[in-house]
Each structure stands twice: as C-alpha cells, then as structure tokens.
Amino acid sequence: MKLLQPGTEAPQFSLPNQHGSQVSLAEFQGSQPVVLIYYPKDATGG
C-alpha cells in the first residue's frame, strides 16, 4: 500500500475493536472525524 497524501480519502477497511467485533471505517463516514493511531512497535522490544 502506498502512502496517502494529505487530503486523500482513506481506503475502506475494518479492524476488530477491543471487544473483538469488526468496526468498519464506513460506519463513521460523514458522521464524525476519525483518528487512527498505529504503533507498529508498541509493546515490543523493537
């Protein structure tokens, strides 16, 4: 996947939430801002 430029619409995706239920980006479209924080090395020794 290539990097998105500022202002580019994010591709659709879904991920499990803290309860194991799938949450889709489309569920939030047009209703509220979405902030996705990704820590690729969180809780690892790297």
FIMIDO-473070 format. One record per residue: residue number from 1; chain; z, y, x of N, C-alpha, C, O in turn. Coordinates in nm, 2 decimals, decimal comma. Layout:
<marses>
{NUM; A; {Z; Y; X}; {Z; Y; X}; {Z; Y; X}; {Z; Y; X}},
...
</marses>
This chain:
<marses>
{1; A; {0,00; -0,12; 0,08}; {0,00; 0,00; 0,00}; {0,00; 0,12; 0,09}; {0,08; 0,13; 0,19}},
{2; A; {-0,09; 0,22; 0,06}; {-0,09; 0,34; 0,14}; {0,01; 0,44; 0,09}; {0,06; 0,44; -0,03}},
{3; A; {0,05; 0,54; 0,17}; {0,15; 0,64; 0,14}; {0,09; 0,73; 0,03}; {-0,03; 0,76; 0,03}},
{4; A; {0,17; 0,77; -0,06}; {0,13; 0,87; -0,16}; {0,15; 1,01; -0,11}; {0,25; 1,04; -0,04}},
{5; A; {0,06; 1,10; -0,15}; {0,06; 1,24; -0,11}; {0,15; 1,31; -0,22}; {0,15; 1,26; -0,34}},
{6; A; {0,22; 1,42; -0,19}; {0,29; 1,49; -0,29}; {0,21; 1,53; -0,41}; {0,09; 1,57; -0,39}},
{7; A; {0,26; 1,51; -0,53}; {0,19; 1,54; -0,65}; {0,11; 1,42; -0,70}; {0,05; 1,43; -0,81}},
{8; A; {0,09; 1,31; -0,63}; {0,02; 1,20; -0,67}; {0,10; 1,12; -0,77}; {0,22; 1,09; -0,75}},
{9; A; {0,04; 1,07; -0,88}; {0,11; 0,99; -0,97}; {0,14; 0,85; -0,91}; {0,06; 0,79; -0,85}},
{10; A; {0,27; 0,81; -0,93}; {0,31; 0,68; -0,87}; {0,24; 0,56; -0,94}; {0,22; 0,57; -1,06}},
{11; A; {0,21; 0,45; -0,87}; {0,16; 0,34; -0,94}; {0,27; 0,27; -1,03}; {0,39; 0,29; -1,00}},
{12; A; {0,22; 0,20; -1,13}; {0,32; 0,13; -1,22}; {0,38; 0,01; -1,14}; {0,32; -0,06; -1,07}},
{13; A; {0,51; 0,00; -1,16}; {0,58; -0,12; -1,11}; {0,71; -0,14; -1,19}; {0,75; -0,05; -1,26}},
{14; A; {0,77; -0,26; -1,17}; {0,90; -0,29; -1,23}; {0,99; -0,36; -1,13}; {0,94; -0,42; -1,04}},
{15; A; {1,12; -0,34; -1,14}; {1,22; -0,39; -1,05}; {1,34; -0,44; -1,13}; {1,36; -0,38; -1,24}},
{16; A; {1,42; -0,53; -1,08}; {1,54; -0,57; -1,15}; {1,65; -0,46; -1,13}; {1,66; -0,41; -1,02}},
{17; A; {1,72; -0,43; -1,24}; {1,83; -0,34; -1,23}; {1,96; -0,42; -1,18}; {1,95; -0,54; -1,15}},
{18; A; {2,07; -0,35; -1,18}; {2,19; -0,41; -1,13}; {2,24; -0,53; -1,22}; {2,33; -0,61; -1,18}},
{19; A; {2,19; -0,54; -1,34}; {2,22; -0,65; -1,43}; {2,12; -0,76; -1,43}; {2,14; -0,86; -1,50}},
{20; A; {2,01; -0,75; -1,35}; {1,91; -0,85; -1,35}; {1,80; -0,83; -1,45}; {1,70; -0,91; -1,44}},
{21; A; {1,80; -0,73; -1,53}; {1,70; -0,70; -1,63}; {1,59; -0,62; -1,56}; {1,61; -0,53; -1,48}},
{22; A; {1,46; -0,65; -1,59}; {1,35; -0,58; -1,54}; {1,34; -0,44; -1,60}; {1,35; -0,42; -1,72}},
{23; A; {1,32; -0,34; -1,52}; {1,30; -0,20; -1,56}; {1,17; -0,15; -1,51}; {1,14; -0,16; -1,39}},
{24; A; {1,09; -0,10; -1,59}; {0,95; -0,05; -1,56}; {0,95; 0,10; -1,54}; {1,02; 0,17; -1,62}},
{25; A; {0,87; 0,15; -1,45}; {0,86; 0,29; -1,43}; {0,80; 0,35; -1,56}; {0,83; 0,46; -1,59}},
{26; A; {0,71; 0,28; -1,63}; {0,65; 0,33; -1,75}; {0,76; 0,36; -1,86}; {0,73; 0,44; -1,95}},
{27; A; {0,87; 0,29; -1,86}; {0,98; 0,32; -1,95}; {1,03; 0,47; -1,95}; {1,08; 0,52; -2,05}},
{28; A; {1,01; 0,53; -1,83}; {1,06; 0,67; -1,81}; {0,95; 0,77; -1,82}; {0,98; 0,89; -1,82}},
{29; A; {0,83; 0,73; -1,83}; {0,72; 0,82; -1,83}; {0,72; 0,93; -1,94}; {0,73; 0,89; -2,06}},
{30; A; {0,72; 1,05; -1,90}; {0,73; 1,16; -2,00}; {0,86; 1,19; -2,06}; {0,88; 1,28; -2,14}},
{31; A; {0,97; 1,11; -2,02}; {1,10; 1,14; -2,08}; {1,20; 1,20; -1,99}; {1,28; 1,28; -2,03}},
{32; A; {1,19; 1,17; -1,86}; {1,28; 1,23; -1,76}; {1,23; 1,21; -1,62}; {1,15; 1,12; -1,60}},
{33; A; {1,28; 1,29; -1,53}; {1,24; 1,27; -1,39}; {1,29; 1,14; -1,33}; {1,40; 1,09; -1,38}},
{34; A; {1,22; 1,08; -1,24}; {1,27; 0,95; -1,18}; {1,28; 0,98; -1,03}; {1,19; 1,03; -0,97}},
{35; A; {1,39; 0,94; -0,97}; {1,41; 0,94; -0,83}; {1,44; 0,80; -0,78}; {1,53; 0,74; -0,82}},
{36; A; {1,35; 0,75; -0,69}; {1,37; 0,62; -0,64}; {1,41; 0,63; -0,49}; {1,34; 0,70; -0,41}},
{37; A; {1,53; 0,58; -0,46}; {1,58; 0,58; -0,32}; {1,57; 0,44; -0,27}; {1,62; 0,34; -0,33}},
{38; A; {1,51; 0,43; -0,15}; {1,48; 0,29; -0,09}; {1,54; 0,29; 0,05}; {1,51; 0,38; 0,13}},
{39; A; {1,63; 0,20; 0,07}; {1,69; 0,18; 0,20}; {1,65; 0,05; 0,26}; {1,71; -0,05; 0,24}},
{40; A; {1,54; 0,05; 0,34}; {1,49; -0,08; 0,39}; {1,59; -0,15; 0,49}; {1,58; -0,27; 0,50}},
{41; A; {1,68; -0,08; 0,55}; {1,77; -0,14; 0,64}; {1,91; -0,13; 0,59}; {2,01; -0,15; 0,67}},
{42; A; {1,93; -0,10; 0,47}; {2,07; -0,08; 0,41}; {2,14; -0,22; 0,42}; {2,08; -0,32; 0,38}},
{43; A; {2,26; -0,22; 0,46}; {2,35; -0,34; 0,47}; {2,29; -0,44; 0,56}; {2,31; -0,56; 0,54}},
{44; A; {2,22; -0,40; 0,67}; {2,17; -0,49; 0,77}; {2,21; -0,44; 0,91}; {2,26; -0,33; 0,92}},
{45; A; {2,20; -0,52; 1,00}; {2,23; -0,48; 1,14}; {2,12; -0,39; 1,21}; {2,14; -0,35; 1,32}},
{46; A; {2,01; -0,37; 1,14}; {1,89; -0,30; 1,20}; {1,89; -0,16; 1,19}; {1,80; -0,10; 1,24}},
</marses>
